[in-house]
Amino acid sequence: MNKKFEQWYEDNYHRLTGSGIWLRGGEINTLSPAVWDDVSLRVLISRLSTSWDVSNSYTHKILYEIIGSCGETYVDMSFLPPPKDGQIFRDEGVPWLLGTSSKRAGSSFDVVAFSNSIVQELVNIPIVLERSGIALSKKARY
């Protein structure tokens, strides 16, 4: 599945927490989604917390830089939607694993990498996968 949610975001960002700034993407020193078709590997780095919970964390950004410097790779970031936004996503079929710059579903990426700083975040993996339309078991994914 290579579903994009750019138009959905443009139509709905005003309904999201903070006018959807957490999902805007296009931050300085990030790759342009225009290179999506020009690379051989696409990686989504996902935090298992909201962007506000991890805004001071640098782990996500370091991983982005390391993976992005490998060449022939497109890297994007993902965060958990804030509670109100999570309900909007569920109601409208928007996956929780959603690239902030590409606005592509996590299932569109070759690799989804979870970056977590505290063990408690790991309990979010099953619900994030389920709400993104990705099977929890490897066997079910292939």
N, CA, C and O atoms as a GROMACS GRO file, in nm:
protein
  568
    1MET      N    1   0.084  -0.118   0.000
    1MET     CA    2   0.000   0.000   0.000
    1MET      C    3   0.089   0.124   0.000
    1MET      O    4   0.183   0.134   0.079
    2ASN      N    5   0.059   0.215  -0.086
    2ASN     CA    6   0.139   0.337  -0.099
    2ASN      C    7   0.048   0.458  -0.089
    2ASN      O    8   0.053   0.549  -0.172
    3LYS      N    9  -0.034   0.457   0.013
    3LYS     CA   10  -0.135   0.561   0.027
    3LYS      C   11  -0.076   0.689   0.084
    3LYS      O   12   0.001   0.688   0.180
    4LYS      N   13  -0.115   0.801   0.022
    4LYS     CA   14  -0.070   0.933   0.066
    4LYS      C   15  -0.188   1.008   0.127
    4LYS      O   16  -0.304   0.990   0.088
    5PHE      N   17  -0.156   1.092   0.223
    5PHE     CA   18  -0.259   1.168   0.293
    5PHE      C   19  -0.233   1.318   0.286
    5PHE      O   20  -0.272   1.392   0.376
    6GLU      N   21  -0.167   1.363   0.181
    6GLU     CA   22  -0.139   1.507   0.165
    6GLU      C   23  -0.267   1.588   0.158
    6GLU      O   24  -0.282   1.688   0.228
    7GLN      N   25  -0.359   1.546   0.074
    7GLN     CA   26  -0.482   1.622   0.058
    7GLN      C   27  -0.565   1.619   0.186
    7GLN      O   28  -0.626   1.718   0.224
    8TRP      N   29  -0.566   1.503   0.252
    8TRP     CA   30  -0.639   1.494   0.378
    8TRP      C   31  -0.582   1.595   0.477
    8TRP      O   32  -0.657   1.665   0.544
    9TYR      N   33  -0.448   1.603   0.486
    9TYR     CA   34  -0.386   1.697   0.578
    9TYR      C   35  -0.424   1.842   0.541
    9TYR      O   36  -0.461   1.920   0.628
   10GLU      N   37  -0.413   1.876   0.414
   10GLU     CA   38  -0.447   2.013   0.371
   10GLU      C   39  -0.592   2.049   0.405
   10GLU      O   40  -0.622   2.163   0.441
   11ASP      N   41  -0.680   1.952   0.394
   11ASP     CA   42  -0.822   1.976   0.422
   11ASP      C   43  -0.854   1.977   0.571
   11ASP      O   44  -0.957   2.033   0.611
   12ASN      N   45  -0.768   1.918   0.654
   12ASN     CA   46  -0.804   1.896   0.794
   12ASN      C   47  -0.706   1.947   0.898
   12ASN      O   48  -0.735   1.936   1.017
   13TYR      N   49  -0.593   2.003   0.860
   13TYR     CA   50  -0.492   2.043   0.959
   13TYR      C   51  -0.550   2.137   1.066
   13TYR      O   52  -0.509   2.132   1.182
   14HIS      N   53  -0.643   2.221   1.026
   14HIS     CA   54  -0.702   2.317   1.120
   14HIS      C   55  -0.782   2.250   1.232
   14HIS      O   56  -0.807   2.311   1.336
   15ARG      N   57  -0.821   2.125   1.211
   15ARG     CA   58  -0.897   2.050   1.312
   15ARG      C   59  -0.805   1.982   1.414
   15ARG      O   60  -0.850   1.939   1.520
   16LEU      N   61  -0.677   1.973   1.381
   16LEU     CA   62  -0.583   1.900   1.465
   16LEU      C   63  -0.526   1.989   1.575
   16LEU      O   64  -0.530   2.111   1.566
   17THR      N   65  -0.473   1.925   1.677
   17THR     CA   66  -0.411   1.996   1.788
   17THR      C   67  -0.302   2.089   1.736
   17THR      O   68  -0.218   2.050   1.655
   18GLY      N   69  -0.304   2.214   1.784
   18GLY     CA   70  -0.203   2.311   1.741
   18GLY      C   71  -0.208   2.339   1.592
   18GLY      O   72  -0.105   2.368   1.530
   19SER      N   73  -0.326   2.330   1.534
   19SER     CA   74  -0.344   2.346   1.389
   19SER      C   75  -0.256   2.251   1.309
   19SER      O   76  -0.212   2.283   1.199
   20GLY      N   77  -0.232   2.133   1.366
   20GLY     CA   78  -0.160   2.028   1.295
   20GLY      C   79  -0.012   2.053   1.273
   20GLY      O   80   0.049   1.988   1.188
   21ILE      N   81   0.047   2.145   1.350
   21ILE     CA   82   0.189   2.176   1.330
   21ILE      C   83   0.277   2.054   1.353
   21ILE      O   84   0.383   2.041   1.292
   22TRP      N   85   0.234   1.964   1.440
   22TRP     CA   86   0.312   1.844   1.469
   22TRP      C   87   0.321   1.750   1.349
   22TRP      O   88   0.407   1.663   1.345
   23LEU      N   89   0.232   1.767   1.251
   23LEU     CA   90   0.228   1.680   1.133
   23LEU      C   91   0.265   1.757   1.006
   23LEU      O   92   0.257   1.702   0.896
   24ARG      N   93   0.304   1.881   1.020
   24ARG     CA   94   0.332   1.964   0.903
   24ARG      C   95   0.449   1.911   0.822
   24ARG      O   96   0.440   1.904   0.699
   25GLY      N   97   0.559   1.873   0.887
   25GLY     CA   98   0.677   1.825   0.816
   25GLY      C   99   0.753   1.938   0.752
   25GLY      O  100   0.727   2.056   0.777
   26GLY      N  101   0.849   1.901   0.668
   26GLY     CA  102   0.928   2.001   0.596
   26GLY      C  103   1.026   2.077   0.685
   26GLY      O  104   1.066   2.188   0.650
   27GLU      N  105   1.063   2.018   0.798
   27GLU     CA  106   1.157   2.085   0.887
   27GLU      C  107   1.291   2.104   0.818
   27GLU      O  108   1.324   2.034   0.722
   28ILE      N  109   1.367   2.199   0.866
   28ILE     CA  110   1.499   2.226   0.811
   28ILE      C  111   1.586   2.100   0.818
   28ILE      O  112   1.578   2.025   0.915
   29ASN      N  113   1.666   2.078   0.717
   29ASN     CA  114   1.756   1.963   0.706
   29ASN      C  115   1.684   1.829   0.694
   29ASN      O  116   1.739   1.726   0.733
   30THR      N  117   1.562   1.830   0.641
   30THR     CA  118   1.494   1.704   0.614
   30THR      C  119   1.481   1.686   0.463
   30THR      O  120   1.483   1.783   0.387
   31LEU      N  121   1.468   1.562   0.422
   31LEU     CA  122   1.459   1.531   0.280
   31LEU      C  123   1.323   1.570   0.222
   31LEU      O  124   1.220   1.564   0.290
   32SER      N  125   1.325   1.609   0.100
   32SER     CA  126   1.201   1.643   0.029
   32SER      C  127   1.130   1.514  -0.012
   32SER      O  128   1.194   1.421  -0.060
   33PRO      N  129   0.999   1.509   0.006
   33PRO     CA  130   0.924   1.392  -0.040
   33PRO      C  131   0.935   1.370  -0.191
   33PRO      O  132   0.902   1.262  -0.241
   34ALA      N  133   0.981   1.470  -0.263
   34ALA     CA  134   0.996   1.458  -0.408
   34ALA      C  135   1.098   1.350  -0.447
   34ALA      O  136   1.095   1.302  -0.561
   35VAL      N  137   1.187   1.311  -0.356
   35VAL     CA  138   1.288   1.209  -0.389
   35VAL      C  139   1.236   1.067  -0.366
   35VAL      O  140   1.309   0.971  -0.390
   36TRP      N  141   1.112   1.053  -0.321
   36TRP     CA  142   1.055   0.921  -0.289
   36TRP      C  143   1.079   0.818  -0.399
   36TRP      O  144   1.123   0.707  -0.370
   37ASP      N  145   1.052   0.854  -0.522
   37ASP     CA  146   1.064   0.759  -0.633
   37ASP      C  147   1.208   0.739  -0.680
   37ASP      O  148   1.235   0.650  -0.761
   38ASP      N  149   1.301   0.819  -0.630
   38ASP     CA  150   1.440   0.814  -0.675
   38ASP      C  151   1.530   0.732  -0.584
   38ASP      O  152   1.650   0.723  -0.610
   39VAL      N  153   1.478   0.673  -0.480
   39VAL     CA  154   1.560   0.600  -0.384
   39VAL      C  155   1.522   0.452  -0.382
   39VAL      O  156   1.415   0.414  -0.428
   40SER      N  157   1.613   0.372  -0.327
   40SER     CA  158   1.586   0.227  -0.322
   40SER      C  159   1.535   0.181  -0.185
   40SER      O  160   1.487   0.068  -0.172
   41LEU      N  161   1.545   0.268  -0.084
   41LEU     CA  162   1.501   0.230   0.050
   41LEU      C  163   1.430   0.348   0.115
   41LEU      O  164   1.478   0.462   0.110
   42ARG      N  165   1.315   0.320   0.176
   42ARG     CA  166   1.236   0.424   0.244
   42ARG      C  167   1.216   0.381   0.390
   42ARG      O  168   1.163   0.274   0.418
   43VAL      N  169   1.259   0.469   0.481
   43VAL     CA  170   1.257   0.437   0.624
   43VAL      C  171   1.172   0.540   0.698
   43VAL      O  172   1.190   0.661   0.680
   44LEU      N  173   1.082   0.492   0.781
   44LEU     CA  174   1.002   0.578   0.867
   44LEU      C  175   1.050   0.557   1.011
   44LEU      O  176   1.042   0.446   1.064
   45ILE      N  177   1.100   0.663   1.072
   45ILE     CA  178   1.142   0.657   1.213
   45ILE      C  179   1.026   0.708   1.295
   45ILE      O  180   0.984   0.823   1.282
   46SER      N  181   0.975   0.623   1.380
   46SER     CA  182   0.856   0.658   1.459
   46SER      C  183   0.888   0.666   1.607
   46SER      O  184   0.951   0.577   1.664
   47ARG      N  185   0.844   0.773   1.667
   47ARG     CA  186   0.847   0.784   1.813
   47ARG      C  187   0.715   0.730   1.864
   47ARG      O  188   0.612   0.745   1.798
   48LEU      N  189   0.718   0.670   1.978
   48LEU     CA  190   0.599   0.610   2.037
   48LEU      C  191   0.535   0.702   2.139
   48LEU      O  192   0.470   0.658   2.233
   49SER      N  193   0.554   0.831   2.118
   49SER     CA  194   0.495   0.936   2.199
   49SER      C  195   0.457   1.050   2.105
   49SER      O  196   0.494   1.048   1.987
   50THR      N  197   0.384   1.147   2.156
   50THR     CA  198   0.349   1.263   2.074
   50THR      C  199   0.473   1.350   2.053
   50THR      O  200   0.570   1.340   2.128
   51SER      N  201   0.469   1.435   1.952
   51SER     CA  202   0.583   1.522   1.925
   51SER      C  203   0.608   1.617   2.042
   51SER      O  204   0.723   1.654   2.067
   52TRP      N  205   0.503   1.657   2.113
   52TRP     CA  206   0.522   1.746   2.228
   52TRP      C  207   0.593   1.675   2.342
   52TRP      O  208   0.671   1.737   2.415
   53ASP      N  209   0.568   1.547   2.357
   53ASP     CA  210   0.633   1.471   2.464
   53ASP      C  211   0.782   1.453   2.439
   53ASP      O  212   0.859   1.434   2.533
   54VAL      N  213   0.823   1.458   2.314
   54VAL     CA  214   0.963   1.428   2.280
   54VAL      C  215   1.033   1.544   2.209
   54VAL      O  216   1.138   1.524   2.148
   55SER      N  217   0.976   1.663   2.216
   55SER     CA  218   1.032   1.775   2.139
   55SER      C  219   1.176   1.809   2.177
   55SER      O  220   1.250   1.860   2.093
   56ASN      N  221   1.216   1.782   2.300
   56ASN     CA  222   1.353   1.812   2.341
   56ASN      C  223   1.449   1.695   2.318
   56ASN      O  224   1.569   1.708   2.342
   57SER      N  225   1.397   1.584   2.272
   57SER     CA  226   1.480   1.466   2.248
   57SER      C  227   1.559   1.482   2.120
   57SER      O  228   1.507   1.532   2.020
   58TYR      N  229   1.683   1.440   2.122
   58TYR     CA  230   1.764   1.448   2.001
   58TYR      C  231   1.787   1.312   1.935
   58TYR      O  232   1.843   1.306   1.826
   59THR      N  233   1.745   1.204   2.000
   59THR     CA  234   1.766   1.070   1.945
   59THR      C  235   1.701   1.055   1.808
   59THR      O  236   1.763   1.003   1.715
   60HIS      N  237   1.579   1.100   1.795
   60HIS     CA  238   1.504   1.092   1.670
   60HIS      C  239   1.582   1.163   1.558
   60HIS      O  240   1.595   1.111   1.447
   61LYS      N  241   1.632   1.280   1.589
   61LYS     CA  242   1.703   1.361   1.489
   61LYS      C  243   1.838   1.298   1.451
   61LYS      O  244   1.877   1.303   1.335
   62ILE      N  245   1.908   1.240   1.548
   62ILE     CA  246   2.035   1.174   1.518
   62ILE      C  247   2.012   1.052   1.428
   62ILE      O  248   2.083   1.033   1.330
   63LEU      N  249   1.912   0.971   1.461
   63LEU     CA  250   1.881   0.855   1.377
   63LEU      C  251   1.846   0.899   1.236
   63LEU      O  252   1.888   0.836   1.138
   64TYR      N  253   1.770   1.007   1.224
   64TYR     CA  254   1.733   1.061   1.093
   64TYR      C  255   1.858   1.095   1.014
   64TYR      O  256   1.870   1.058   0.897
   65GLU      N  257   1.951   1.165   1.076
   65GLU     CA  258   2.074   1.206   1.008
   65GLU      C  259   2.159   1.086   0.967
   65GLU      O  260   2.213   1.083   0.856
   66ILE      N  261   2.171   0.988   1.055
   66ILE     CA  262   2.251   0.869   1.024
   66ILE      C  263   2.192   0.792   0.906
   66ILE      O  264   2.263   0.759   0.811
   67ILE      N  265   2.062   0.765   0.912
   67ILE     CA  266   1.998   0.688   0.805
   67ILE      C  267   1.996   0.768   0.676
   67ILE      O  268   2.020   0.714   0.568
   68GLY      N  269   1.968   0.896   0.686
   68GLY     CA  270   1.963   0.982   0.567
   68GLY      C  271   2.097   0.998   0.497
   68GLY      O  272   2.102   1.028   0.378
   69SER      N  273   2.206   0.979   0.570
   69SER     CA  274   2.339   0.995   0.511
   69SER      C  275   2.386   0.869   0.439
   69SER      O  276   2.494   0.868   0.380
   70CYS      N  277   2.306   0.764   0.442
   70CYS     CA  278   2.346   0.636   0.380
   70CYS      C  279   2.335   0.638   0.228
   70CYS      O  280   2.387   0.548   0.162
   71GLY      N  281   2.270   0.737   0.171
   71GLY     CA  282   2.254   0.742   0.026
   71GLY      C  283   2.145   0.649  -0.023
   71GLY      O  284   2.122   0.543   0.036
   72GLU      N  285   2.077   0.689  -0.131
   72GLU     CA  286   1.969   0.608  -0.188
   72GLU      C  287   1.860   0.574  -0.087
   72GLU      O  288   1.791   0.473  -0.101
   73THR      N  289   1.846   0.660   0.015
   73THR     CA  290   1.749   0.634   0.120
   73THR      C  291   1.665   0.758   0.145
   73THR      O  292   1.718   0.869   0.155
   74TYR      N  293   1.534   0.739   0.154
   74TYR     CA  294   1.445   0.847   0.196
   74TYR      C  295   1.406   0.819   0.340
   74TYR      O  296   1.366   0.707   0.373
   75VAL      N  297   1.417   0.919   0.425
   75VAL     CA  298   1.383   0.905   0.566
   75VAL      C  299   1.272   1.004   0.600
   75VAL      O  300   1.273   1.118   0.554
   76ASP      N  301   1.178   0.959   0.680
   76ASP     CA  302   1.072   1.046   0.728
   76ASP      C  303   1.051   1.014   0.876
   76ASP      O  304   1.100   0.913   0.927
   77MET      N  305   0.978   1.102   0.945
   77MET     CA  306   0.952   1.085   1.087
   77MET      C  307   0.803   1.071   1.112
   77MET      O  308   0.720   1.114   1.032
   78SER      N  309   0.772   1.010   1.225
   78SER     CA  310   0.633   0.989   1.265
   78SER      C  311   0.624   1.000   1.417
   78SER      O  312   0.716   0.960   1.488
   79PHE      N  313   0.514   1.052   1.464
   79PHE     CA  314   0.487   1.063   1.607
   79PHE      C  315   0.346   1.014   1.634
   79PHE      O  316   0.263   1.008   1.542
   80LEU      N  317   0.318   0.977   1.756
   80LEU     CA  318   0.181   0.944   1.791
   80LEU      C  319   0.095   1.069   1.780
   80LEU      O  320   0.140   1.177   1.819
   81PRO      N  321  -0.024   1.056   1.730
   81PRO     CA  322  -0.113   1.173   1.730
   81PRO      C  323  -0.156   1.204   1.873
   81PRO      O  324  -0.175   1.113   1.954
   82PRO      N  325  -0.171   1.333   1.906
   82PRO     CA  326  -0.227   1.367   2.037
   82PRO      C  327  -0.366   1.302   2.051
   82PRO      O  328  -0.428   1.269   1.950
   83PRO      N  329  -0.415   1.284   2.173
   83PRO     CA  330  -0.540   1.210   2.194
   83PRO      C  331  -0.657   1.255   2.106
   83PRO      O  332  -0.722   1.171   2.044
   84LYS      N  333  -0.684   1.384   2.098
   84LYS     CA  334  -0.796   1.432   2.015
   84LYS      C  335  -0.772   1.396   1.868
   84LYS      O  336  -0.865   1.356   1.798
   85ASP      N  337  -0.649   1.412   1.824
   85ASP     CA  338  -0.616   1.383   1.684
   85ASP      C  339  -0.622   1.234   1.655
   85ASP      O  340  -0.660   1.192   1.546
   86GLY      N  341  -0.584   1.152   1.754
   86GLY     CA  342  -0.592   1.008   1.738
   86GLY      C  343  -0.734   0.964   1.708
   86GLY      O  344  -0.757   0.874   1.628
   87GLN      N  345  -0.830   1.027   1.773
   87GLN     CA  346  -0.971   0.994   1.749
   87GLN      C  347  -1.012   1.039   1.609
   87GLN      O  348  -1.086   0.968   1.541
   88ILE      N  349  -0.967   1.155   1.566
   88ILE     CA  350  -0.996   1.203   1.430
   88ILE      C  351  -0.937   1.105   1.328
   88ILE      O  352  -1.003   1.069   1.231
   89PHE      N  353  -0.813   1.063   1.351
   89PHE     CA  354  -0.748   0.967   1.261
   89PHE      C  355  -0.832   0.839   1.253
   89PHE      O  356  -0.858   0.789   1.143
   90ARG      N  357  -0.873   0.787   1.367
   90ARG     CA  358  -0.951   0.662   1.370
   90ARG      C  359  -1.083   0.679   1.295
   90ARG      O  360  -1.123   0.593   1.217
   91ASP      N  361  -1.151   0.791   1.319
   91ASP     CA  362  -1.280   0.815   1.256
   91ASP      C  363  -1.270   0.826   1.104
   91ASP      O  364  -1.363   0.790   1.032
   92GLU      N  365  -1.156   0.874   1.056
   92GLU     CA  366  -1.141   0.902   0.913
   92GLU      C  367  -1.047   0.806   0.841
   92GLU      O  368  -1.014   0.827   0.724
   93GLY      N  369  -1.002   0.701   0.910
   93GLY     CA  370  -0.919   0.600   0.846
   93GLY      C  371  -0.778   0.645   0.815
   93GLY      O  372  -0.716   0.596   0.720
   94VAL      N  373  -0.726   0.737   0.894
   94VAL     CA  374  -0.588   0.784   0.875
   94VAL      C  375  -0.498   0.701   0.966
   94VAL      O  376  -0.526   0.689   1.085
   95PRO      N  377  -0.391   0.643   0.913
   95PRO     CA  378  -0.305   0.558   0.996
   95PRO      C  379  -0.225   0.640   1.096
   95PRO      O  380  -0.182   0.752   1.068
   96TRP      N  381  -0.205   0.584   1.214
   96TRP     CA  382  -0.124   0.653   1.315
   96TRP      C  383   0.022   0.662   1.272
   96TRP      O  384   0.089   0.760   1.305
   97LEU      N  385   0.072   0.562   1.201
   97LEU     CA  386   0.207   0.572   1.144
   97LEU      C  387   0.195   0.648   1.014
   97LEU      O  388   0.156   0.592   0.911
   98LEU      N  389   0.229   0.776   1.018
   98LEU     CA  390   0.213   0.864   0.904
   98LEU      C  391   0.334   0.956   0.897
   98LEU      O  392   0.363   1.029   0.991
   99GLY      N  393   0.405   0.951   0.784
   99GLY     CA  394   0.523   1.036   0.768
   99GLY      C  395   0.487   1.183   0.774
   99GLY      O  396   0.394   1.227   0.706
  100THR      N  397   0.560   1.260   0.854
  100THR     CA  398   0.527   1.401   0.868
  100THR      C  399   0.554   1.480   0.741
  100THR      O  400   0.479   1.573   0.709
  101SER      N  401   0.659   1.445   0.668
  101SER     CA  402   0.689   1.518   0.544
  101SER      C  403   0.619   1.458   0.423
  101SER      O  404   0.560   1.530   0.342
  102SER      N  405   0.624   1.327   0.411
  102SER     CA  406   0.568   1.261   0.293
  102SER      C  407   0.416   1.246   0.301
  102SER      O  408   0.350   1.234   0.198
  103LYS      N  409   0.362   1.246   0.421
  103LYS     CA  410   0.220   1.218   0.444
  103LYS      C  411   0.182   1.081   0.388
  103LYS      O  412   0.069   1.062   0.342
  104ARG      N  413   0.275   0.987   0.392
  104ARG     CA  414   0.250   0.851   0.347
  104ARG      C  415   0.231   0.760   0.467
  104ARG      O  416   0.290   0.779   0.573
  105ALA      N  417   0.145   0.661   0.446
  105ALA     CA  418   0.117   0.562   0.551
  105ALA      C  419   0.243   0.482   0.582
  105ALA      O  420   0.327   0.459   0.495
  106GLY      N  421   0.255   0.439   0.708
  106GLY     CA  422   0.369   0.357   0.747
  106GLY      C  423   0.385   0.233   0.662
  106GLY      O  424   0.496   0.187   0.639
  107SER      N  425   0.273   0.178   0.616
  107SER     CA  426   0.278   0.058   0.531
  107SER      C  427   0.341   0.084   0.395
  107SER      O  428   0.371  -0.010   0.322
  108SER      N  429   0.361   0.210   0.359
  108SER     CA  430   0.425   0.245   0.232
  108SER      C  431   0.577   0.236   0.238
  108SER      O  432   0.644   0.231   0.135
  109PHE      N  433   0.631   0.234   0.360
  109PHE     CA  434   0.776   0.235   0.380
  109PHE      C  435   0.831   0.094   0.380
  109PHE      O  436   0.760  -0.002   0.413
  110ASP      N  437   0.958   0.081   0.342
  110ASP     CA  438   1.025  -0.049   0.345
  110ASP      C  439   1.056  -0.091   0.488
  110ASP      O  440   1.051  -0.209   0.522
  111VAL      N  441   1.090   0.008   0.572
  111VAL     CA  442   1.126  -0.016   0.711
  111VAL      C  443   1.055   0.085   0.799
  111VAL      O  444   1.054   0.204   0.770
  112VAL      N  445   0.996   0.036   0.907
  112VAL     CA  446   0.946   0.124   1.012
  112VAL      C  447   1.035   0.098   1.134
  112VAL      O  448   1.037  -0.012   1.189
  113ALA      N  449   1.107   0.200   1.174
  113ALA     CA  450   1.198   0.189   1.288
  113ALA      C  451   1.140   0.264   1.406
  113ALA      O  452   1.104   0.382   1.394
  114PHE      N  453   1.129   0.198   1.519
  114PHE     CA  454   1.078   0.264   1.638
  114PHE      C  455   1.195   0.316   1.721
  114PHE      O  456   1.287   0.241   1.755
  115SER      N  457   1.190   0.442   1.752
  115SER     CA  458   1.290   0.505   1.837
  115SER      C  459   1.224   0.531   1.971
  115SER      O  460   1.128   0.607   1.980
  116ASN      N  461   1.276   0.467   2.075
  116ASN     CA  462   1.216   0.493   2.205
  116ASN      C  463   1.325   0.522   2.308
  116ASN      O  464   1.434   0.464   2.305
  117SER      N  465   1.294   0.612   2.397
  117SER     CA  466   1.389   0.652   2.500
  117SER      C  467   1.357   0.591   2.635
  117SER      O  468   1.445   0.576   2.720
  118ILE      N  469   1.232   0.556   2.654
  118ILE     CA  470   1.194   0.495   2.781
  118ILE      C  471   1.114   0.368   2.753
  118ILE      O  472   1.035   0.362   2.658
  119VAL      N  473   1.135   0.270   2.835
  119VAL     CA  474   1.074   0.139   2.815
  119VAL      C  475   0.922   0.148   2.810
  119VAL      O  476   0.858   0.071   2.737
  120GLN      N  477   0.863   0.238   2.885
  120GLN     CA  478   0.718   0.248   2.889
  120GLN      C  479   0.657   0.276   2.752
  120GLN      O  480   0.541   0.242   2.729
  121GLU      N  481   0.732   0.339   2.663
  121GLU     CA  482   0.679   0.368   2.529
  121GLU      C  483   0.650   0.240   2.450
  121GLU      O  484   0.564   0.241   2.361
  122LEU      N  485   0.722   0.133   2.480
  122LEU     CA  486   0.707   0.009   2.403
  122LEU      C  487   0.566  -0.049   2.409
  122LEU      O  488   0.526  -0.121   2.317
  123VAL      N  489   0.492  -0.020   2.514
  123VAL     CA  490   0.355  -0.073   2.523
  123VAL      C  491   0.267  -0.015   2.413
  123VAL      O  492   0.158  -0.068   2.388
  124ASN      N  493   0.311   0.092   2.348
  124ASN     CA  494   0.232   0.153   2.242
  124ASN      C  495   0.245   0.081   2.106
  124ASN      O  496   0.164   0.104   2.017
  125ILE      N  497   0.345  -0.006   2.090
  125ILE     CA  498   0.368  -0.069   1.959
  125ILE      C  499   0.245  -0.143   1.907
  125ILE      O  500   0.206  -0.117   1.793
  126PRO      N  501   0.183  -0.234   1.983
  126PRO     CA  502   0.069  -0.306   1.926
  126PRO      C  503  -0.045  -0.215   1.881
  126PRO      O  504  -0.102  -0.237   1.775
  127ILE      N  505  -0.079  -0.115   1.960
  127ILE     CA  506  -0.190  -0.027   1.923
  127ILE      C  507  -0.154   0.060   1.804
  127ILE      O  508  -0.239   0.088   1.719
  128VAL      N  509  -0.028   0.104   1.796
  128VAL     CA  510   0.017   0.186   1.683
  128VAL      C  511   0.009   0.104   1.554
  128VAL      O  512  -0.040   0.153   1.452
  129LEU      N  513   0.056  -0.019   1.558
  129LEU     CA  514   0.050  -0.105   1.439
  129LEU      C  515  -0.096  -0.132   1.400
  129LEU      O  516  -0.132  -0.123   1.283
  130GLU      N  517  -0.178  -0.165   1.498
  130GLU     CA  518  -0.319  -0.195   1.470
  130GLU      C  519  -0.390  -0.074   1.409
  130GLU      O  520  -0.466  -0.088   1.314
  131ARG      N  521  -0.363   0.044   1.463
  131ARG     CA  522  -0.429   0.165   1.413
  131ARG      C  523  -0.363   0.221   1.288
  131ARG      O  524  -0.402   0.326   1.238
  132SER      N  525  -0.263   0.149   1.240
  132SER     CA  526  -0.200   0.185   1.114
  132SER      C  527  -0.224   0.080   1.007
  132SER      O  528  -0.172   0.090   0.896
  133GLY      N  529  -0.304  -0.022   1.041
  133GLY     CA  530  -0.336  -0.126   0.944
  133GLY      C  531  -0.221  -0.222   0.917
  133GLY      O  532  -0.213  -0.281   0.810
  134ILE      N  533  -0.131  -0.237   1.014
  134ILE     CA  534  -0.015  -0.325   0.999
  134ILE      C  535  -0.029  -0.439   1.101
  134ILE      O  536  -0.046  -0.415   1.220
  135ALA      N  537  -0.021  -0.561   1.052
  135ALA     CA  538  -0.033  -0.676   1.139
  135ALA      C  539   0.082  -0.682   1.239
  135ALA      O  540   0.195  -0.647   1.205
  136LEU      N  541   0.053  -0.726   1.361
  136LEU     CA  542   0.155  -0.734   1.464
  136LEU      C  543   0.255  -0.847   1.436
  136LEU      O  544   0.375  -0.830   1.458
  137SER      N  545   0.207  -0.960   1.390
  137SER     CA  546   0.298  -1.072   1.367
  137SER      C  547   0.363  -1.064   1.230
  137SER      O  548   0.300  -1.026   1.131
  138LYS      N  549   0.490  -1.100   1.225
  138LYS     CA  550   0.564  -1.100   1.100
  138LYS      C  551   0.498  -1.193   0.997
  138LYS      O  552   0.488  -1.159   0.879
  139LYS      N  553   0.453  -1.308   1.043
  139LYS     CA  554   0.389  -1.406   0.954
  139LYS      C  555   0.268  -1.346   0.884
  139LYS      O  556   0.246  -1.370   0.765
  140ALA      N  557   0.189  -1.269   0.958
  140ALA     CA  558   0.068  -1.208   0.900
  140ALA      C  559   0.101  -1.095   0.802
  140ALA      O  560   0.020  -1.063   0.716
  141ARG      N  561   0.219  -1.035   0.816
  141ARG     CA  562   0.259  -0.925   0.726
  141ARG      C  563   0.308  -0.976   0.592
  141ARG      O  564   0.306  -0.902   0.493
  142TYR      N  565   0.350  -1.102   0.586
  142TYR     CA  566   0.407  -1.155   0.461
  142TYR      C  567   0.324  -1.266   0.404
  142TYR      O  568   0.358  -1.321   0.300
   0.00000   0.00000   0.00000
